[in-house]
């Protein structure tokens, strides 16, 4: 009997210790449920300098304009994409979403376009995300109008929106593209060839 009582006390103690350890989870644990905190424009510009390199002066001016229009983003994406169009077109990209309270997440985007648009381009892309309620709030379609007018290299900013969340793609592209189109970007947590 004393041996069984000791084993029972030991099991109770271990259970209590495990409960206390679980309750004292580190403060830096990933939190996907809350609204991400915002980033100052200077932080975005600094990270963009490292990402875009030599075209960073244009980036700083573009981020200033986006901040003037929409305020401070509470998330941003750094990645690359490729697109092509002859009246109708497709765009595919992948990158990393950065937020303060949910950390970094791999993210993919794709979408169709239609309009007066011809050409193809590859672009390093930074997307500023405004009013994001939680990371899961990005996994949907964002519609908008996109205009492109650069040859060989260039820099451009557009905005797509859905339900109060605004995504502002800033692209530094290589290729030849001219036109205007209407379409949407669909964000997913896994790569897919289906743009719809």
N, C-alpha and C positions, 0 to 999 in steps of 0.2 A: 504493500500500500504506500509506504513512504516514497518509493521509486516512482509510482504513478502520479502522486501529488506533485513531486518535483518536476516531472515531465509536463504536467498540466500548467504549472506556474511558468515554466520556461516557454511554453507555447504562447501563453497569454502575454508574457513580457515581449516576445518577438513580434507578436501581432501589434502590440501597443507601439513598439519602436518603429515598425514599418509605417503605421498610421501617422506618427509624428514626422517621419522623414518625408512622406508624401505631402503632408500639409505645409512643410517648410520648403516647397519647391523654389528654385532660384528665381529672383525677380526678373531675370533676363529671359525667361521662358517665352516661347512664341505665343502671341496672342492674335488670333485671327478674328475674334468677335468684335473688337472695338474699332472705332474710326481712327485711321492712321493720323499721326501728328503731321503738321506741314513742314516743308523745307524752305529755308530762306533762299532768295534768288542767288545770292553769292555762293551758297553751297552747290546749287545746280550748275552755275557757271564754272566753278572749280572742277567738278566732276566731268563736265562737258569738255573742258580744256584737255584733260587727260584722254578722253574718249575720241574727240574729233581732231585734235592736234592743230595743224596749221590754219584751219579755217575758223579758229576759235573767236576771232574778233567779230565775225558775222554772227556766231553763236551768242555772244554776250548781248549784242543788239537785239537779236531775236527773242532771247529770254526776257530782256527788259520790256519788250513790247507785250509779250504774253503775260508778264507780271502786272503790267499796267491794266490789261483787260480783265484778267481773271484772278489776280491776287497770288497767294502762295500755294503751290501744289502740295498735296499730301502724299504723293507718290510720283515716281518717274521710272521710265523704262529705257535701258540702253541695249541696242541690238542692231541687227542688219536685216535688210529685206531686198527682194527683187520683184520687179513688176514689168508688165508689158501690155500693150494695147494696140488694137486696130479697131477703132470704134468701141468695141467691148474689150475688157481687159481683166486681168487677175493680178493680185498682189499677195505675196507670201513673206512672212518674216518670223524671226525668233529673237529672243533676248532675255534679259533679267529685269524683273520688277523689283524696285527698291522702295521699302516703306520703313518707317521708324519702329513701329511696334510689332510688325509681322515679319520683319527681316527681308530676306531676298527670296524670290520665287522665280523659277524658270517659266516663261510665258511664250505663247505662239499666237500669231495673228494671220488672218487670211481674209480675202474678200474680193467680190466682183465689182467692176465699174462699167459704166456705159456713158458715152458722150462723144464729143468731138475731140478725140484723143488718139495720138499715134506715137509709137516709139517704145523704147524699153530702157530701163535703168536699174542700177543696183545702188543701194544707199545705206550708209551708216545712219542710224535713226535714234534720236532721243525723243521720247514721248513724255510730256508733262501731264500728270493726271490730277484733276481738280474735283473736290467734293466726293471723293471715294469713301463710301460708308464702311466698307470692309473689303478685303482682297477678293472675296467671292463676288463682289459687286462689279468686278471688271469682266467676268466671264459672260459676255453677251454681245449684241451687235450695236455698233455706234455708227450712225449715218451722218453724211455730210457731203459737201462739194469740195473737190480738189482741183486746183489749177496748177499746171506745171509749165514752166517756160525756162528751161535751162539746157545748155548744150555743153558737152564735155564735162563740165563740173558746175555745181551751183549749190544754192542754199535756199530752202523754202520752209514755210510754216503754214499749216492748215489747222482746222479744228473739227472734231466730230463729237457728237453728243447723244446722250440717251438718259432720260429720267433725272436730269440735273447733274449727272456726272459728265465732265468735259475732258476729252483727251486731245492734246495738242501735239501732233507729230511734227518734229523738226528734222528735216532730212538734208544731208549733204550727199548729193548724188553724183554718180559717174554714168554717162550715157547720153542719149539724145531723146528728149521727150518734149512734146509741145501739145497743149490742148487743155481742155477742161472736162471734168467728168463728175458724175454723181455715183455714189456707191456707199459701201459700209465696210467697216473693219469688224471682224468677229474674233474675239480673244478666247483662247482655250488653254487648258493646262497641259495638253498633249498635242503633238504635231499631227496634222491631218491634211490630206490633199483636197478635202471637200470645202470649197470656199463658201458654201451656202449654209 
